[in-house]
Amino acid sequence: MKKRVLILSDRMNSRNMLINLGDRALMSGLYNLIKKNLGYEIIPGSWKTYPYFTIKRFDKKHITTSDIEKIFNDMFIYATKYSDKQVAFEKKVSNFLDKSIIFNNSIIKKINKKVQDKYTRGIIETLKPYILRKYYTSNFITKVKQADVVLFNGAGLIADHLKYYLPAFLFEIYLAKKLGKKVIAVNQTVAVKEPLTFALVSFVYKLVDAHILREPLSKEVLLRMGVKQEKIYVSPDSAFAIGKKVKGDIGKIMQKEGIKEGCIGLIIRGDRQINYNLWIRAICYIQQRYNKNVIFLYTCKSYDEHVFKIISKKCGMRTLSTYYDYPILIKIMSHLDFIITDRYHGAIFAILANTPVIPVEATTFKLKGLFELFNYPIQITDNANTLIKNIQVVVEKEKELKILLSKVKMDLIKRVSEDTKIIEKVVANNEIFLQGQNK
């Protein structure tokens, strides 16, 4: 009988609607690793089952560890205190919301589509966990009980700037441990410094059976939290395990987009504070010094589009005519001279495309951590002068970098596949005692 794994923070069910190509690639890769390497049956989790458990429950000036434990336990009692009658009633309400013409007429569908395009989830889908709390908890607990192991897909969730909803994700881990399940956190970057956020994550993360980080810089953070070193492992992001099938004629796509020799790609995340002067100066330098065409590539259109509009007013760049999925985007990137990006998965896509990448420092260290996995001669920076020097180095050493990245790509793909065995060993052992896997 196949072992079963439950994935928390699982966006795979809505992958066709996901606005962030990085999330889509990560989840696709994680599914591939579990199915092909482990042969486990996947129990799809959910996305924000407990959105009402926010930082407000903990936001006190002098909160102690005992307060955190009590509040999590109170949350557990509140969430799990329900009757079959309550669940049955809320299930009927859920079915009514799904099928009723009141919520499925043309006007509501148009509004819902706009909300989905921007936030992935529709209005009703977003509101349901707030109003049908017992039904959602009952479903979640059923899934936890069915699983042999629970994976928490950490990705970029464990960060100070996401602290408002962070308790909701941490509670899912806490609940799974209360129900006696092994929990492994995967694809993690842990970027928390703020005292309250740090204390919350520390409390829950010490309960977790194993942590598989996607870069080595988070290891020190976990150690400071009190997580035992033997529970910490470093492996590449699951996006390195994505499928490579491209739907459509890439030649026709390239012709349609007018991509020829002498083009460079630009990927900028638009959901953080942006140093527009840095980007404009770099683009102008590329155009004036090397006469190259600059193409802005979206990996999260709802956040990045406004960045293109602002910069393109100052610089003569263009974007693709269509918001392509990541397999086509990677194929397009393979025909570009180089990529400049401050997006973590934008850099991964460049590596998979075997295209030299110039990393630009962002708000967390996950991009820097990615390049700690291998030796790369280009320094990550947020300084305009250094960025221009990096551009000069890449132009001069483009062929050498392509050879380097070809090897790096194969090493990381192989490594993320082999490291899936960590999950298997954790599941097989009653006590976590793994040696020799740390990198």
Buried (B, 14 or more C-beta within 10 A) or exposed (E): EEBBBBBBBBBBEBBEBBBBBBBBBBBBBBBBBBEEBBEBBBBEBBBBBBBBBBBEBBEEEEBEEEBBEEBBEEBBEEBBEBEEEBBEBBBEEBEEBEEEEEBEEEEBEEEBEEBBEEBBBBBBBBEBBEBBBBBBBBBBBEBBEEBBBBBBBBBBBBBBBBBEBBBBBBBBBBBBBBBEBBBBBBBBBBBBEEEBBBBBBBBBBEBBBBBBBBBBBBBEBBEEBEBEEEBBBBBBBBBBBBEEEBEEEBEEBBEEBEBEEEBBBBBBBBEEEBBEEBBBBBBBBBBEEEEBBBBBBBBBBBBBBEBBEBBBEBBEBBBBEEBBBBBBBBBBBBBBBBBBBBBBBBBBBBBBBBBBBBBBBBBBBBBBBBBBBBEBEBBBBEBBEBBBBBBEBBBEBEEEBBEBBEEBBEBBBEBBBEBBEBBBEBBEEEEBEBEEBBE
